[in-house]
Amino acid sequence: MVRTLLAASVIYCYAHPLFDGLRPATLERPLQFFYAQVNEAASQGRELLTRFDESRIRAYAQTYMKRVDTQLKQAKAAPGFAIP
């Protein structure tokens, strides 16, 4: 697994536009395509993670607000609680 990740990282780095003159012409198009696909996947992954985080935060906030509301109702119903 680590070797595969390392190999993909090396190929991704070698596909960077700075290495245009250093790689063989036969590998030019496939490496450019690979580089673009990896960048697109990273961009989409970032977008999906932000969406996931927003919905998770909303769910946590709603759960917290329900808990606080329940505690406030219990406190108001308790004897000896004075509302100013």
HUBELGI-V846321 format. One record per residue. PSI is psi in whole degrees, 0 to 359 (NA if undefined). OMEGA is omega in whole degrees, -180 to 180 (999 if undefined). Layout:
psi: <PSI;PSI>
omega: <OMEGA;OMEGA>
This chain:
psi: <314;321;320;316;319;317;317;323;319;317;319;315;319;336;354;146;338;338;20;316;350;345;156;149;329;336;356;303;312;322;321;318;315;315;315;320;320;317;320;318;321;320;314;323;319;317;316;322;321;323;317;319;320;316;324;318;317;316;317;318;319;319;317;316;322;319;316;318;317;317;320;320;320;322;322;327;342;141;144;4;119;127;122;NA>
omega: <-179;179;179;178;178;179;178;179;179;179;178;179;179;180;-180;-179;178;-178;-177;-177;-175;-178;-180;-178;-179;180;-174;-177;180;-180;176;178;179;180;180;-180;178;179;179;178;178;179;179;178;177;179;179;179;179;177;-180;-179;-180;-180;178;179;178;-179;177;-179;179;178;180;-179;177;179;179;179;178;179;179;178;178;-180;179;-179;-178;178;177;179;-178;177;-179;999>
